[in-house]
Each structure stands twice: as C-alpha cells, then as structure tokens.
Amino acid sequence: MPPNLENAMMPNMAHKRIKLVVAVMAMLALAGCDAGEPYVTVEGERFSVEIAADNATRAQGLMFRDELPADHGMLFIFPNERPRSFWMKNTRIPLDIIYLDRDLEVVSISADTPPCRSRTGRCPNYPSDGPAKYVLEINGGLAAEYGIEPGDRIQVGNVAQLESRDQGK
C-alpha cells in the first residue's frame, strides 16, 4: 500500500474505532439502567415492579413464584377505589401486601403474609382497612424492615397507567 493511502486511511479507522468504543460504552451503561422499567419508591427504597392492571394479571399476581428479588414487587392497579381483599392461594413466598388509596397513600399493610398451603383450596383473605385503588406486593418482612407504615406515600415512575392520572392534576 502506498504510504500516502495508508496515512489517509488511519484517521478514518481511528474514527471508526472511537465510534465503536462510544457505542459499546453507551450500550453497557443502558444495560444496567432501569430507565424505562416501572418502579415505586417508598421510604427511600426503590422497587422495580411488574404491573397487574387487567383482570388476568391481577388474578395471576405472584402465584407459582419460588422467589422474588428483594428490590422487586408487583403493583396492582384497579379501576376504582374500594375495600380490597387478597389471598395467597398458589403463592409460594411470604409477601407484604400494601394497600394504597387513590393518592398512593398506604391505607394498611398485611405484613409477612404466609403462603396458603391448604389442601382443601380454602385460603384466608387479607382485607384492607379501608378503600384502596392500588396494592403493592413485596417480599414479606420488607415493610417492617424499611419502616413502611399506614400514612406513608409512595412515588411511582414509568407506570403508563398512572402517568395519564398525574397529567390530569
């Protein structure tokens, strides 16, 4: 290769390498980022949440799961605010069931709710202490560990069903 052509190609190859390195760094940074993932924050603790906003996902909930990462949970969204009651049929892990009103304020907590191991299929209900529009389920014992209590308010992010609600205020 003539020296002039080799020198002319060097800046172009270096430029391509720099672009590649920048692209790889950006992808790595985004891979560790939950930018678009729904989450809730309560008492300074952030939980990535799955959304249960229709009858099928609300009925399934966290059934048949053998584990739930400590910083994960499920946010149930109901069309209206009213007294709610959950049960633990086919749920394999203890959960804190946190009932929230329309303003995302904690109404009550069913703490460290045990899985239902009934052979008859009859499982106890765990009702809210008042009307609730949302329910947050996290690993059992975390509400106490983090000091989550009735009257606390949660913040939500990247939850499409609540973004339209917030824009109306």
Backbone as ProteinMPNN parsed JSONL, in Angstrom:
{"seq_chain_A": "MPPNLENAMMPNMAHKRIKLVVAVMAMLALAGCDAGEPYVTVEGERFSVEIAADNATRAQGLMFRDELPADHGMLFIFPNERPRSFWMKNTRIPLDIIYLDRDLEVVSISADTPPCRSRTGRCPNYPSDGPAKYVLEINGGLAAEYGIEPGDRIQVGNVAQLESRDQGK", "coords_chain_A": {"N_chain_A": [[0.863, -1.166, 0.0], [0.605, 2.188, -0.882], [2.389, 4.786, 0.884], [1.038, 7.243, 1.178], [-1.706, 6.583, 0.886], [-2.051, 4.798, 2.99], [-1.625, 6.521, 5.212], [-3.769, 8.209, 4.789], [-5.923, 6.547, 5.36], [-5.688, 6.021, 8.081], [-6.774, 8.071, 9.925], [-9.517, 7.677, 9.388], [-9.975, 4.989, 10.164], [-9.31, 5.166, 12.879], [-11.287, 6.912, 13.707], [-13.549, 5.331, 13.278], [-13.048, 3.324, 15.17], [-13.2, 4.77, 17.549], [-15.895, 5.57, 17.463], [-17.047, 3.039, 17.678], [-16.184, 2.225, 20.236], [-17.446, 4.191, 21.82], [-20.123, 3.598, 21.245], [-20.331, 0.98, 22.311], [-19.787, 1.516, 25.019], [-22.004, 3.13, 25.629], [-24.095, 1.297, 25.262], [-23.487, -0.544, 27.276], [-23.826, 1.072, 29.521], [-26.564, 1.62, 29.359], [-27.578, -0.936, 29.61], [-27.387, -1.541, 32.298], [-29.223, 0.13, 33.329], [-32.403, 1.022, 34.524], [-34.137, 2.601, 33.112], [-36.59, 2.667, 31.627], [-38.188, 0.972, 33.021], [-40.97, 0.112, 35.057], [-41.379, 1.443, 38.363], [-41.568, 1.773, 41.956], [-41.212, 3.965, 44.724], [-40.729, 3.997, 48.138], [-40.418, 5.182, 51.377], [-37.773, 5.836, 50.805], [-36.828, 3.573, 49.551], [-36.42, 1.8, 46.568], [-38.318, -0.082, 44.298], [-38.407, -2.227, 41.58], [-41.181, -2.841, 39.601], [-43.634, -5.17, 38.51], [-46.526, -4.751, 36.555], [-49.908, -5.158, 37.273], [-52.677, -4.76, 35.794], [-54.994, -5.554, 34.589], [-57.798, -7.838, 34.553], [-56.838, -10.502, 34.191], [-54.014, -10.416, 34.764], [-54.116, -9.416, 37.345], [-55.472, -11.492, 38.644], [-53.622, -13.582, 38.403], [-51.319, -12.548, 39.647], [-48.615, -12.926, 41.893], [-48.489, -15.655, 41.89], [-47.246, -19.026, 41.994], [-44.537, -18.452, 42.014], [-41.216, -19.02, 42.974], [-39.391, -17.378, 44.073], [-38.613, -13.907, 44.679], [-36.863, -11.171, 43.706], [-35.213, -9.04, 46.105], [-35.502, -6.312, 45.611], [-37.743, -6.041, 44.066], [-41.227, -6.127, 43.041], [-44.831, -6.244, 42.81], [-47.25, -4.194, 41.359], [-50.567, -3.665, 41.719], [-53.217, -2.414, 39.883], [-56.306, -1.003, 40.102], [-59.591, -0.288, 38.722], [-61.174, 1.303, 40.33], [-61.618, 2.805, 43.594], [-61.985, 0.992, 46.469], [-62.861, -1.132, 49.301], [-60.48, -3.727, 49.542], [-59.465, -7.162, 49.178], [-57.095, -9.637, 49.527], [-55.723, -12.891, 48.799], [-53.663, -15.786, 49.355], [-53.526, -17.973, 47.688], [-51.897, -20.516, 45.911], [-49.571, -19.09, 46.046], [-46.206, -18.986, 46.699], [-44.342, -17.733, 48.262], [-43.756, -15.726, 51.192], [-45.408, -12.6, 51.568], [-45.534, -8.999, 51.808], [-48.44, -7.256, 51.801], [-49.464, -4.349, 50.596], [-51.799, -1.969, 50.911], [-53.096, 0.735, 49.058], [-54.433, 4.028, 48.753], [-56.292, 6.16, 46.416], [-54.58, 8.303, 46.213], [-52.123, 7.22, 46.466], [-51.349, 6.696, 49.045], [-50.47, 4.814, 51.888], [-52.854, 2.663, 53.081], [-53.259, 0.359, 54.626], [-51.426, -2.514, 55.837], [-50.843, -5.861, 55.177], [-48.813, -7.666, 56.807], [-45.962, -9.71, 56.233], [-47.34, -11.898, 55.088], [-48.332, -15.213, 55.002], [-47.713, -17.977, 52.692], [-50.443, -19.848, 51.281], [-51.086, -23.027, 52.222], [-53.079, -24.828, 52.068], [-54.765, -27.875, 51.637], [-57.337, -28.171, 50.909], [-57.964, -26.06, 49.347], [-59.039, -23.861, 50.436], [-58.313, -20.717, 51.468], [-57.228, -18.138, 53.694], [-58.524, -14.774, 53.661], [-57.079, -11.535, 53.27], [-57.938, -8.592, 54.193], [-58.119, -5.061, 53.279], [-57.806, -2.168, 55.408], [-59.354, -0.083, 54.698], [-60.76, 1.767, 51.882], [-59.09, 1.008, 48.819], [-57.192, 1.647, 45.913], [-54.937, 0.821, 44.704], [-52.514, -1.811, 45.032], [-49.592, -2.897, 46.484], [-47.295, -5.454, 46.305], [-44.626, -6.877, 48.016], [-41.625, -8.601, 49.041], [-42.144, -10.56, 51.967], [-41.831, -9.07, 55.153], [-40.263, -6.904, 54.42], [-41.597, -4.43, 54.534], [-41.718, -3.847, 57.284], [-38.968, -3.879, 57.82], [-38.074, -1.667, 56.339], [-39.535, 0.314, 57.495], [-42.086, 1.018, 56.577], [-45.288, 2.342, 56.803], [-48.85, 2.754, 57.568], [-50.2, 5.692, 56.135], [-47.857, 6.563, 54.981], [-46.58, 7.662, 51.831], [-46.31, 6.541, 48.492], [-44.151, 6.879, 45.661], [-44.341, 6.773, 42.13], [-42.91, 5.603, 39.064], [-42.54, 5.573, 35.548], [-44.919, 4.206, 35.021], [-47.311, 3.619, 32.966], [-50.128, 3.584, 33.208], [-50.554, 5.285, 35.315], [-49.416, 7.673, 34.589], [-51.105, 9.174, 32.92], [-53.005, 9.803, 34.787], [-51.579, 11.471, 36.532], [-51.058, 13.629, 34.833], [-53.493, 14.825, 34.639], [-53.768, 16.317, 36.905]], "CA_chain_A": [[0.0, 0.0, 0.0], [1.423, 3.407, -0.921], [2.383, 5.491, 2.167], [0.012, 8.301, 1.222], [-3.004, 5.949, 1.07], [-2.063, 4.272, 4.356], [-1.813, 7.672, 6.102], [-5.12, 8.75, 4.591], [-6.883, 5.635, 5.971], [-5.523, 5.98, 9.538], [-7.786, 8.834, 10.671], [-10.824, 7.076, 9.18], [-10.032, 3.793, 11.003], [-9.331, 5.618, 14.268], [-12.613, 7.492, 13.922], [-14.473, 4.205, 13.391], [-12.806, 2.666, 16.454], [-13.74, 5.648, 18.604], [-17.352, 5.441, 17.404], [-17.391, 1.715, 18.187], [-15.985, 2.245, 21.69], [-18.513, 5.022, 22.391], [-21.379, 2.844, 21.131], [-20.284, -0.115, 23.277], [-19.925, 2.107, 26.362], [-23.395, 3.567, 25.792], [-24.94, 0.1, 25.432], [-23.225, -1.08, 28.611], [-24.458, 1.958, 30.503], [-28.01, 1.429, 29.29], [-27.919, -2.291, 30.054], [-27.519, -1.521, 33.749], [-30.156, 1.192, 33.683], [-33.814, 0.644, 34.501], [-34.763, 3.853, 32.724], [-37.973, 2.55, 31.207], [-38.861, -0.041, 33.819], [-41.829, 0.671, 36.11], [-40.852, 1.328, 39.72], [-42.165, 2.56, 43.033], [-40.288, 4.329, 45.79], [-41.41, 4.219, 49.411], [-39.459, 5.323, 52.473], [-36.433, 5.87, 50.24], [-36.482, 2.303, 48.926], [-36.955, 1.685, 45.203], [-38.664, -1.431, 43.859], [-38.876, -2.441, 40.215], [-42.463, -3.525, 39.751], [-44.462, -5.658, 37.416], [-47.837, -4.11, 36.641], [-51.093, -6.01, 37.127], [-53.714, -3.745, 35.595], [-56.211, -6.108, 33.996], [-58.32, -8.958, 35.353], [-55.994, -11.698, 34.087], [-52.759, -10.244, 35.503], [-54.445, -9.277, 38.773], [-55.818, -12.821, 39.158], [-52.384, -14.37, 38.452], [-50.447, -11.968, 40.664], [-47.299, -13.54, 42.078], [-48.666, -17.097, 42.075], [-46.321, -20.016, 41.448], [-43.15, -17.972, 42.005], [-40.414, -19.573, 44.06], [-38.605, -16.293, 44.658], [-38.826, -12.555, 44.199], [-35.704, -10.385, 44.134], [-35.532, -8.141, 47.224], [-35.852, -4.967, 45.144], [-38.821, -6.172, 43.086], [-42.565, -6.328, 43.561], [-45.907, -6.152, 41.837], [-48.213, -3.13, 41.639], [-51.897, -3.953, 41.196], [-53.961, -1.186, 39.6], [-57.728, -1.287, 39.961], [-60.296, 0.829, 38.092], [-61.85, 2.157, 41.308], [-61.166, 2.699, 44.979], [-62.96, 0.342, 47.347], [-62.164, -2.112, 50.148], [-59.878, -4.831, 48.787], [-59.078, -8.327, 49.959], [-56.23, -10.54, 48.772], [-55.45, -14.171, 49.414], [-52.341, -16.276, 48.971], [-53.651, -19.265, 47.025], [-50.848, -20.817, 44.932], [-48.432, -18.196, 46.229], [-45.21, -19.817, 47.377], [-43.43, -16.933, 49.081], [-44.464, -14.76, 52.038], [-45.444, -11.254, 50.983], [-46.187, -7.86, 52.448], [-49.483, -6.74, 50.917], [-49.586, -2.949, 50.997], [-52.974, -1.378, 50.284], [-52.897, 2.166, 48.812], [-55.622, 4.739, 48.261], [-56.146, 6.791, 45.097], [-53.465, 9.252, 46.27], [-50.929, 6.405, 46.692], [-51.025, 6.699, 50.466], [-50.665, 3.492, 52.478], [-54.076, 2.514, 53.877], [-52.962, -0.691, 55.6], [-50.441, -3.496, 55.397], [-50.904, -7.228, 55.676], [-47.37, -7.899, 56.885], [-45.401, -11.061, 56.247], [-48.475, -12.773, 54.819], [-47.782, -16.528, 54.638], [-48.338, -18.7, 51.584], [-51.525, -20.745, 51.66], [-50.698, -24.416, 51.959], [-54.289, -25.615, 52.296], [-55.043, -28.958, 50.688], [-58.746, -28.049, 50.507], [-58.124, -24.915, 48.458], [-59.557, -22.724, 51.208], [-57.234, -19.871, 51.969], [-57.768, -16.939, 54.335], [-58.461, -13.479, 52.99], [-56.381, -10.473, 53.997], [-58.611, -7.37, 53.709], [-57.592, -3.732, 53.58], [-58.51, -1.475, 56.494], [-60.151, 0.978, 54.101], [-60.77, 1.702, 50.425], [-57.795, 1.011, 48.144], [-57.211, 1.618, 44.442], [-53.691, 0.162, 44.309], [-51.941, -2.729, 46.006], [-48.189, -3.203, 46.225], [-46.797, -6.655, 46.973], [-43.174, -7.017, 48.081], [-41.243, -9.726, 49.894], [-42.579, -10.485, 53.353], [-40.894, -8.54, 56.131], [-39.572, -5.689, 53.976], [-42.302, -3.229, 55.005], [-41.227, -3.592, 58.645], [-37.534, -3.577, 57.748], [-37.883, -0.32, 55.811], [-40.343, 1.264, 58.253], [-43.264, 1.433, 55.812], [-46.445, 2.348, 57.702], [-50.014, 3.49, 57.067], [-49.984, 7.136, 56.058], [-46.74, 6.829, 54.066], [-46.975, 7.82, 50.435], [-45.327, 6.017, 47.554], [-43.987, 7.562, 44.382], [-44.258, 5.813, 41.037], [-42.245, 6.073, 37.857], [-42.653, 4.738, 34.35], [-46.139, 3.402, 35.065], [-48.148, 4.293, 31.971], [-51.495, 3.705, 33.688], [-50.625, 6.382, 36.282], [-48.93, 8.907, 34.0], [-52.251, 9.959, 32.473], [-53.631, 10.275, 36.025], [-50.794, 12.603, 37.038], [-51.163, 14.756, 33.922], [-54.78, 15.465, 34.838], [-53.763, 17.126, 38.134]], "C_chain_A": [[0.906, 1.224, 0.0], [1.303, 4.152, 0.405], [1.3, 6.547, 2.253], [-1.374, 7.719, 1.483], [-3.132, 5.401, 2.484], [-2.301, 5.396, 5.357], [-3.213, 8.249, 5.976], [-6.162, 7.874, 5.283], [-6.822, 5.649, 7.497], [-6.572, 6.811, 10.276], [-9.177, 8.22, 10.55], [-10.982, 5.839, 10.067], [-10.088, 4.171, 12.48], [-10.704, 6.182, 14.617], [-13.651, 6.378, 14.104], [-14.301, 3.483, 14.726], [-13.393, 3.486, 17.607], [-15.258, 5.541, 18.63], [-17.803, 4.104, 17.987], [-17.271, 1.675, 19.712], [-17.089, 3.048, 22.369], [-19.846, 4.269, 22.348], [-21.432, 1.712, 22.15], [-20.456, 0.417, 24.688], [-21.362, 2.547, 26.619], [-24.316, 2.372, 26.01], [-24.73, -0.514, 26.806], [-23.883, -0.231, 29.685], [-25.96, 1.751, 30.521], [-28.426, 0.053, 29.776], [-28.11, -2.341, 31.557], [-28.545, -0.526, 34.232], [-31.588, 0.695, 33.553], [-34.664, 1.819, 34.029], [-36.238, 3.712, 32.36], [-38.789, 1.577, 32.022], [-39.739, 0.604, 34.888], [-41.209, 0.46, 37.492], [-41.715, 2.118, 40.694], [-41.062, 2.853, 44.034], [-41.115, 4.616, 47.03], [-40.362, 4.204, 50.512], [-38.016, 5.227, 51.967], [-35.993, 4.587, 49.565], [-37.178, 2.197, 47.571], [-37.15, 0.207, 44.849], [-39.045, -1.398, 42.382], [-40.157, -3.247, 40.337], [-43.006, -4.021, 38.424], [-45.832, -5.024, 37.635], [-48.93, -5.145, 36.396], [-52.287, -5.065, 37.027], [-54.956, -4.265, 34.889], [-56.615, -7.341, 34.805], [-57.396, -10.172, 35.341], [-54.707, -11.548, 34.901], [-53.007, -10.05, 36.995], [-54.775, -10.635, 39.381], [-54.557, -13.69, 39.314], [-51.446, -13.866, 39.543], [-49.084, -12.608, 40.703], [-47.4, -15.046, 42.35], [-47.548, -17.876, 41.398], [-44.871, -19.532, 41.337], [-42.426, -18.559, 43.202], [-39.552, -18.511, 44.732], [-38.972, -14.974, 43.997], [-37.605, -11.761, 44.641], [-36.122, -9.333, 45.172], [-35.966, -6.76, 46.768], [-36.926, -4.994, 44.052], [-40.156, -6.36, 43.791], [-43.573, -6.305, 42.432], [-46.869, -5.072, 42.292], [-49.513, -3.47, 40.925], [-52.629, -2.627, 41.043], [-55.404, -1.576, 39.324], [-58.437, -0.074, 39.364], [-60.963, 1.775, 39.093], [-61.272, 1.917, 42.703], [-62.302, 2.091, 45.809], [-62.2, -0.608, 48.27], [-61.687, -3.292, 49.295], [-59.556, -5.977, 49.732], [-58.261, -9.242, 49.056], [-56.12, -11.856, 49.516], [-54.153, -14.686, 48.821], [-52.396, -17.652, 48.306], [-52.587, -19.379, 45.929], [-49.665, -19.847, 44.991], [-47.439, -18.931, 47.128], [-44.282, -19.052, 48.31], [-44.226, -15.987, 49.973], [-44.336, -13.35, 51.449], [-45.965, -10.233, 51.985], [-47.176, -7.331, 51.416], [-49.802, -5.329, 51.41], [-50.729, -2.319, 50.203], [-52.789, 0.141, 50.228], [-54.178, 2.814, 48.312], [-55.328, 5.412, 46.919], [-55.009, 7.804, 45.043], [-52.132, 8.557, 46.539], [-50.418, 6.499, 48.127], [-51.356, 5.32, 51.041], [-51.881, 3.512, 53.392], [-53.83, 1.512, 55.004], [-51.975, -1.661, 54.975], [-50.787, -4.845, 56.019], [-49.455, -7.701, 55.642], [-47.021, -9.379, 56.937], [-46.494, -12.119, 56.073], [-47.975, -14.127, 54.312], [-48.459, -17.128, 53.407], [-49.463, -19.593, 52.11], [-51.138, -22.156, 51.248], [-51.883, -25.363, 52.163], [-54.468, -26.677, 51.211], [-56.481, -28.867, 50.177], [-58.958, -26.922, 49.504], [-58.698, -23.699, 49.155], [-58.383, -21.965, 51.804], [-57.848, -18.646, 52.631], [-57.628, -15.713, 53.448], [-57.757, -12.485, 53.893], [-56.921, -9.137, 53.487], [-57.855, -6.088, 54.064], [-58.406, -3.128, 54.72], [-59.38, -0.334, 55.983], [-60.112, 0.85, 52.591], [-59.359, 1.806, 49.84], [-58.007, 0.943, 46.641], [-55.998, 0.866, 43.9], [-53.254, -0.778, 45.427], [-50.512, -3.017, 45.56], [-47.825, -4.457, 47.001], [-45.276, -6.679, 46.857], [-42.868, -8.206, 48.988], [-41.666, -9.486, 51.331], [-41.474, -9.991, 54.275], [-40.218, -7.249, 55.721], [-40.271, -4.412, 54.441], [-41.821, -2.861, 56.406], [-39.757, -3.184, 58.621], [-37.276, -2.144, 57.296], [-38.738, 0.728, 56.521], [-41.546, 1.8, 57.494], [-44.484, 1.27, 56.7], [-47.639, 3.011, 57.04], [-49.764, 4.998, 57.168], [-48.797, 7.5, 55.177], [-47.279, 6.928, 52.65], [-45.888, 7.211, 49.551], [-45.279, 6.909, 46.32], [-43.856, 6.472, 43.318], [-43.524, 6.447, 39.868], [-42.421, 5.062, 36.748], [-43.84, 3.775, 34.402], [-47.163, 4.116, 34.183], [-49.565, 4.536, 32.482], [-51.64, 4.862, 34.685], [-50.136, 7.696, 35.714], [-50.068, 9.776, 33.515], [-53.001, 10.529, 33.672], [-52.92, 11.513, 36.542], [-50.887, 13.822, 36.131], [-52.475, 15.504, 34.091], [-54.818, 16.356, 36.067], [-53.217, 18.498, 37.891]], "O_chain_A": [[1.858, 1.3, 0.777], [0.227, 4.158, 1.004], [0.701, 6.726, 3.313], [-2.147, 8.31, 2.237], [-4.186, 5.521, 3.109], [-3.111, 5.235, 6.271], [-3.779, 8.726, 6.959], [-7.18, 8.385, 5.749], [-7.813, 5.318, 8.148], [-7.212, 6.287, 11.187], [-9.942, 8.24, 11.515], [-12.04, 5.661, 10.671], [-10.832, 3.562, 13.248], [-11.216, 5.946, 15.712], [-14.52, 6.466, 14.971], [-15.284, 3.077, 15.346], [-14.007, 2.938, 18.523], [-15.85, 5.433, 19.704], [-18.807, 4.033, 18.697], [-18.152, 1.152, 20.396], [-17.615, 2.621, 23.397], [-20.608, 4.303, 23.313], [-22.464, 1.502, 22.786], [-21.195, -0.168, 25.48], [-21.88, 2.353, 27.719], [-25.216, 2.425, 26.847], [-25.688, -0.958, 27.438], [-24.434, -0.76, 30.65], [-26.567, 1.711, 31.591], [-29.527, -0.106, 30.304], [-28.929, -3.121, 32.043], [-28.717, -0.356, 35.439], [-31.936, 0.025, 32.581], [-35.786, 2.006, 34.499], [-37.05, 4.552, 32.745], [-39.97, 1.374, 31.741], [-39.306, 1.542, 35.558], [-40.592, -0.573, 37.755], [-42.48, 3.002, 40.308], [-40.106, 2.09, 44.173], [-42.079, 5.379, 46.984], [-39.519, 3.309, 50.565], [-37.156, 4.623, 52.608], [-34.877, 4.521, 49.05], [-38.371, 2.471, 47.448], [-36.273, -0.628, 45.069], [-39.913, -0.621, 41.982], [-40.217, -4.221, 41.088], [-42.859, -3.387, 37.379], [-46.242, -4.791, 38.773], [-48.877, -5.907, 35.431], [-52.836, -4.627, 38.038], [-55.878, -3.495, 34.618], [-55.85, -7.821, 35.643], [-57.194, -10.804, 36.378], [-54.345, -12.455, 35.65], [-52.197, -10.475, 37.819], [-54.396, -10.905, 40.521], [-54.455, -14.455, 40.274], [-50.85, -14.657, 40.274], [-48.459, -12.813, 39.662], [-46.509, -15.635, 42.961], [-46.987, -17.457, 40.386], [-44.068, -20.146, 40.634], [-42.962, -18.592, 44.309], [-39.044, -18.722, 45.833], [-39.557, -14.934, 42.914], [-37.331, -11.681, 45.838], [-37.233, -8.806, 45.125], [-36.728, -6.096, 47.47], [-37.007, -4.087, 43.224], [-40.213, -6.704, 44.972], [-43.216, -6.34, 41.254], [-47.262, -5.027, 43.458], [-49.563, -3.553, 39.697], [-52.657, -1.815, 41.967], [-55.688, -2.374, 38.431], [-57.945, 1.048, 39.483], [-61.284, 2.913, 38.752], [-60.541, 0.956, 42.941], [-63.419, 2.608, 45.843], [-61.017, -0.866, 48.046], [-62.416, -3.783, 48.433], [-59.394, -5.78, 50.936], [-58.689, -9.581, 47.953], [-56.389, -11.93, 50.715], [-53.608, -14.092, 47.891], [-51.425, -18.408, 48.356], [-52.4, -18.463, 45.128], [-48.851, -19.803, 44.068], [-47.804, -19.434, 48.191], [-43.521, -19.657, 49.065], [-45.272, -15.491, 49.554], [-43.296, -12.972, 50.91], [-46.734, -10.561, 52.888], [-46.795, -6.999, 50.293], [-50.341, -5.146, 52.501], [-50.641, -2.157, 48.985], [-52.381, 0.762, 51.21], [-54.923, 2.213, 47.537], [-54.245, 5.248, 46.359], [-54.521, 8.134, 43.962], [-51.128, 9.218, 46.808], [-49.219, 6.394, 48.387], [-52.391, 4.735, 50.721], [-51.937, 4.279, 54.353], [-54.143, 1.767, 56.167], [-51.721, -1.64, 53.771], [-50.995, -4.954, 57.227], [-48.937, -8.086, 54.594], [-47.69, -10.179, 57.591], [-46.557, -13.1, 56.814], [-47.271, -14.187, 53.304], [-49.617, -16.833, 53.113], [-49.425, -20.036, 53.257], [-50.895, -22.434, 50.073], [-51.699, -26.557, 52.401], [-54.335, -26.396, 50.019], [-56.805, -29.426, 49.129], [-60.016, -26.837, 48.88], [-58.832, -22.634, 48.554], [-57.573, -22.517, 52.548], [-58.884, -18.159, 52.179], [-56.737, -15.628, 52.603], [-57.827, -12.576, 55.119], [-56.44, -8.608, 52.485], [-57.069, -6.044, 55.011], [-59.546, -3.523, 54.964], [-60.074, 0.312, 56.769], [-59.496, -0.077, 52.066], [-58.54, 2.594, 50.311], [-58.908, 0.253, 46.163], [-56.023, 0.344, 42.785], [-53.573, -0.575, 46.598], [-50.264, -3.341, 44.398], [-48.022, -4.521, 48.215], [-44.711, -6.525, 45.774], [-43.768, -8.748, 49.629], [-41.567, -8.375, 51.851], [-40.33, -10.436, 54.189], [-39.653, -6.555, 56.566], [-39.606, -3.413, 54.715], [-41.547, -1.693, 56.682], [-39.353, -2.255, 59.32], [-36.371, -1.482, 57.804], [-38.67, 1.909, 56.181], [-41.981, 2.924, 57.744], [-44.703, 0.207, 57.281], [-47.481, 3.745, 56.066], [-49.201, 5.496, 58.143], [-48.726, 8.621, 54.673], [-48.311, 6.343, 52.322], [-44.697, 7.35, 49.83], [-46.244, 7.598, 45.989], [-43.328, 5.391, 43.58], [-43.517, 7.667, 39.706], [-42.446, 3.853, 36.98], [-43.765, 2.66, 33.885], [-47.796, 5.086, 34.601], [-50.143, 5.589, 32.214], [-52.746, 5.367, 34.876], [-50.408, 8.748, 36.293], [-50.019, 10.996, 33.673], [-53.57, 11.617, 33.587], [-53.56, 12.485, 36.943], [-50.802, 14.949, 36.618], [-52.573, 16.678, 33.735], [-55.791, 17.083, 36.266], [-53.143, 19.305, 38.817]]}, "name": "protein", "num_of_chains": 1, "seq": "MPPNLENAMMPNMAHKRIKLVVAVMAMLALAGCDAGEPYVTVEGERFSVEIAADNATRAQGLMFRDELPADHGMLFIFPNERPRSFWMKNTRIPLDIIYLDRDLEVVSISADTPPCRSRTGRCPNYPSDGPAKYVLEINGGLAAEYGIEPGDRIQVGNVAQLESRDQGK"}
